[in-house]
Every structure is written in C-alpha cells, then in structure tokens.
Amino acid sequence: MKSLATLITLGAGGNGGTFAPSLIMGGLIGFIFAYTVNLSGMAQLNVSNFIVAGMAAALGSIMHAPLTGIFLIAEITGGYILMVPLMITTAISYAINRGSQKHSIYTKVLADKGELLSHEDKDTTVLNQMKLKYLIEKSYPQLQLNDVLSLKMNEIVQSGKNICAVTDETGDFKGIIYIEKLFNEMMGNPDKENLLAADLVQAAPNTLTEADDLKMVLEKMEQENVWILPVLSEQNRYLGFVSKTAIFNKYRALLMRQNDYMG
C-alpha cells in the first residue's frame, strides 16, 4: 500500500514518500536475484547480503546520492563488512540511472519547470527564471493605420524611440514603422502633410507572445538580427516591445543576486 500510495503521489505531481519504497524495491530485487541463482543450482549465494546490496543500490540511484545509500544502509543493517560490495553495486546502479535521468526524483519536477539552479547550464537556468511579461516596454509610440503622421511627429520625437507600432482601431497589430524611415519620408515627400501610417507600415521581422520563454526570444532576435521585437497577445493585440537591452539588464541583475546568494 505504501508503494502504491507513492506511485499515486508522484504521478499526481507531488513529492516525498520515496525512501521506504526504494528500500523495499531494492531489497526485493536483491532477494529475487539471489534466490533465483540458488534455485538454479549454479551457486549458493547469501540472500541477506544481496538484499542489503539491493537496498543500497536502489536508494543511491533513485536519489542520485550513492554515498548516502552506501553509508545509510550499512548503518541501518550493521553491514559494514559489506562495504566493498555496497560500493560496487551502488556505483553501477547510480551510473546507469544517471545516464538516463539527469536529475534525481526530488529535483526532476523543478528541472522540468526550469526552476532548478544548474551550474552546468547557468545561462538557461537564469533565463528560465525570467518572465517575458515583466520585460515588456509600453512607452513606444503606437499609431493607427489612418493616423496622419505630420500630426503625430511631436509625440514620436518626444518618445525618444526608434520604432513604433501600428494597429487598427480595435488594437489589432498591423506592423511597425522605423522612425528613421519616417523622418526620411517626411523630409523628402512633397505630400508629407497627408502621409498616413498605413503608407509606411511594414511587417515586423518576427513577433513574440507573453508565453514565450526568454531563450526562444533571444533565438528569434538572433535569427532576424534585430534588437527589439513586438509582443502580442493570443488575440493579436499589441502589448509592447521587448529589447535585448532589457533582457540583458534583467539577466545581469538575477545573475548578481544568485552569485551573492551562493557566495
């Protein structure tokens, strides 16, 4: 019943209750192996010793703690005379389990969520801790398709931004306008007073959603060779822009905070 309850707990996303079932499972495997060999007549094995070795092997591999498995089982059973066999079986089982499961049963859930600090891939770990929705900048100018650009120039200049978003009347995202291109058109177009946002709007190189993880965001920026991309809702509503600068600043802040904590 304990083993069944543990399976249900782990399957439901919980954790804990793995210690005793690990010992039982390992002990039973050791017992079955030794008893089967004895029945076959190939050799006569000490069943008790194999039960102890199986318990240590299961505990060390499942928890990714081989030393804990060795010394804990030796202490519980008083089997210090079996230290060498315990070391061999636990090392083999740990190597097999680690080859297929990078994380232990206790850390796998956190690792799947991207919330586990890993010194092997600190960049990915830090990026997974960052949420795109908190990096969205909403201070960029937003124009509508039928806006007359000459009437919006003061607002655009005062924003100090080099890009603006273009939407329709309902907020549906239609594209972007680069401020440099806008200035060139306003200076060289004789009909600049009647120039509309719809005349200069162009498709964005790529778009993001709030659900995108930061590693994917940076990959999109690298693919398009841009430093800034618009963020849209699932309904294609414009939410703002995200820049590499904002991502890197937040990344550095988190990295410094983790270094202070780990130090």
C-alpha positions in Angstrom: 0.0 0.0 0.0 2.9 2.3 0.8 4.4 1.7 -2.7 1.1 2.2 -4.4 0.5 5.5 -2.5 3.9 6.7 -3.5 3.2 6.0 -7.2 -0.1 7.9 -7.0 1.6 10.8 -5.2 4.4 11.1 -7.8 2.1 10.6 -10.7 -0.1 13.5 -9.4 2.9 15.8 -9.3 3.7 15.5 -5.6 6.9 14.6 -4.0 8.2 12.6 -1.0 7.4 9.1 0.4 10.2 7.5 -1.8 12.6 6.4 1.0 10.8 3.3 2.3 9.5 2.1 -1.2 13.1 2.5 -2.5 14.4 0.2 0.2 11.6 -2.4 -0.3 12.1 -2.4 -4.1 15.8 -2.7 -3.9 15.7 -5.4 -1.2 13.1 -7.4 -3.3 15.3 -7.2 -6.4 18.3 -8.4 -4.4 16.3 -11.2 -2.9 14.8 -12.4 -6.2 18.2 -12.4 -7.9 20.0 -14.4 -5.1 17.0 -16.8 -4.6 16.8 -17.4 -8.3 20.5 -18.2 -8.6 20.2 -20.6 -5.6 17.3 -22.4 -7.1 19.1 -22.8 -10.4 21.9 -24.6 -8.6 24.6 -22.5 -10.3 25.8 -21.2 -7.0 24.8 -20.7 -3.4 24.5 -17.0 -2.6 23.9 -15.3 0.8 20.4 -14.0 0.2 20.6 -11.5 3.1 23.8 -9.9 1.7 22.1 -9.4 -1.7 19.0 -7.9 -0.1 21.3 -5.3 1.6 23.2 -4.6 -1.6 19.9 -4.2 -3.5 18.6 -1.7 -0.9 21.8 0.4 -1.2 21.8 0.3 -5.0 18.1 1.4 -5.3 18.4 4.2 -2.7 21.6 5.6 -4.2 20.4 5.5 -7.8 16.9 6.8 -7.3 18.0 9.7 -5.1 21.2 10.3 -7.0 23.1 10.0 -3.7 25.4 7.0 -3.8 27.3 7.8 -0.7 24.0 8.3 1.2 22.8 4.9 0.0 26.1 3.1 1.0 26.5 4.5 4.5 22.8 4.7 5.4 22.2 1.0 4.6 25.4 0.0 6.2 24.3 1.8 9.4 20.8 0.5 9.3 21.7 -3.1 8.8 25.1 -3.1 10.6 26.6 -4.5 7.4 29.9 -2.6 7.4 31.6 -5.8 6.4 29.8 -5.5 3.1 31.2 -2.0 2.4 33.0 -3.0 -0.8 30.0 -4.9 -2.4 27.8 -2.0 -1.4 30.1 0.5 -3.1 30.3 -1.6 -6.3 26.5 -2.2 -6.7 25.6 1.4 -5.8 28.1 2.9 -8.2 26.9 0.7 -11.1 23.2 1.4 -10.4 23.9 5.2 -10.0 25.9 5.3 -13.3 23.0 3.5 -15.1 20.3 5.8 -13.6 22.3 9.0 -14.2 22.9 8.0 -17.8 19.1 8.1 -18.5 17.9 10.5 -15.8 19.9 13.7 -15.5 18.0 14.7 -12.3 17.0 12.8 -9.2 13.4 12.0 -8.3 13.5 15.1 -5.9 14.7 17.6 -8.4 13.1 16.4 -11.7 9.9 18.3 -11.2 11.8 21.6 -10.6 14.1 20.9 -13.5 11.1 20.3 -15.8 9.7 23.7 -14.7 13.0 25.4 -15.4 13.2 26.5 -11.7 16.3 24.4 -10.8 19.6 26.3 -10.5 22.1 24.3 -12.5 25.8 25.2 -12.6 26.2 23.1 -15.8 23.9 25.5 -17.7 23.6 28.6 -15.7 22.5 30.8 -18.7 19.5 28.6 -19.4 18.6 28.4 -15.7 18.7 32.2 -15.3 16.7 32.8 -18.5 14.0 30.3 -17.4 13.6 32.3 -14.2 12.8 35.4 -16.1 9.2 36.1 -17.4 8.7 38.0 -20.6 5.6 39.8 -19.4 7.7 41.7 -16.9 10.1 43.0 -19.5 7.6 44.4 -21.9 8.2 48.2 -22.6 5.0 50.1 -23.3 6.5 53.5 -23.8 6.9 53.1 -27.5 4.7 55.2 -29.8 1.5 53.5 -31.0 -0.1 54.7 -34.2 -3.3 53.7 -36.0 -3.4 53.0 -39.7 -5.4 56.1 -40.5 -3.3 58.5 -38.3 -1.8 61.5 -40.2 1.9 61.3 -39.4 2.5 65.0 -39.5 0.1 65.4 -36.6 1.9 62.7 -34.6 5.5 64.0 -35.1 5.8 65.8 -31.7 4.6 62.7 -29.9 7.0 60.5 -31.8 10.0 62.7 -31.3 9.3 63.2 -27.5 9.2 59.4 -27.0 12.9 59.1 -28.0 12.3 55.7 -29.5 13.5 54.5 -32.9 10.4 52.3 -33.7 6.7 52.5 -33.3 3.8 50.0 -33.5 0.9 50.3 -35.9 -2.6 48.9 -35.1 -6.1 49.3 -36.4 -8.9 50.9 -34.5 -9.5 47.7 -32.4 -5.9 47.4 -31.3 -5.1 44.6 -33.8 -1.4 44.6 -34.6 -0.6 45.5 -38.2 3.1 46.2 -38.3 5.9 48.6 -37.4 7.4 51.9 -38.7 11.0 52.7 -38.2 11.5 56.3 -37.1 14.5 56.8 -39.4 12.4 55.8 -42.4 9.6 58.1 -41.2 11.9 61.1 -41.0 13.3 60.4 -44.4 9.8 60.3 -45.9 8.7 63.4 -44.1 11.7 65.3 -45.4 11.6 64.1 -49.0 7.9 63.6 -49.7 6.1 66.7 -51.1 2.8 65.3 -49.9 4.1 64.8 -46.3 1.1 66.6 -44.8 -1.2 63.9 -46.0 1.1 60.9 -45.3 -0.7 58.2 -43.3 0.7 55.5 -41.0 -0.8 53.0 -43.5 1.6 54.3 -46.2 4.8 53.4 -44.3 3.8 50.4 -42.2 5.8 47.2 -42.8 5.6 43.7 -41.4 7.6 43.1 -38.2 10.6 40.7 -38.7 9.0 38.5 -36.1 6.6 38.7 -33.2 6.5 37.4 -29.6 3.9 36.3 -27.2 3.8 36.6 -23.4 4.1 32.8 -23.1 7.5 32.7 -25.0 10.5 31.8 -22.9 13.5 34.1 -22.9 15.8 31.6 -24.6 13.4 31.4 -27.5 13.1 35.2 -27.6 16.8 35.6 -27.9 17.0 32.9 -30.6 14.3 34.8 -32.7 16.3 38.0 -32.3 19.5 36.3 -33.4 17.8 34.8 -36.4 16.3 38.1 -37.5 19.4 40.1 -36.5 17.3 42.6 -34.5 17.5 44.1 -31.0 13.8 44.6 -30.5 10.6 42.7 -31.3 6.9 43.4 -30.7 4.9 41.4 -28.1 1.3 40.4 -29.0 -1.5 38.7 -27.1 -3.1 35.5 -28.3 -5.7 37.6 -30.0 -3.0 39.5 -32.0 -3.4 42.6 -29.8 -0.3 44.8 -29.4 1.1 44.8 -25.9 4.5 46.5 -26.3 8.1 45.8 -27.3 10.9 43.7 -25.7 14.5 44.6 -26.3 17.8 42.7 -25.9 18.9 45.5 -23.6 16.1 44.9 -21.2 16.7 41.2 -21.2 20.4 41.6 -20.6 19.9 44.1 -17.8 17.5 41.7 -16.0 19.8 38.8 -16.7 22.7 40.6 -15.1 20.7 41.6 -12.1 19.5 38.0 -11.5 23.0 36.6 -12.0 24.5 39.0 -9.5 21.7 38.2 -7.0 22.4 34.4 -7.4 26.1 34.9 -7.0 25.6 36.9 -3.8 23.3 34.1 -2.5 25.6 31.3 -3.5 28.6 33.1 -2.1 
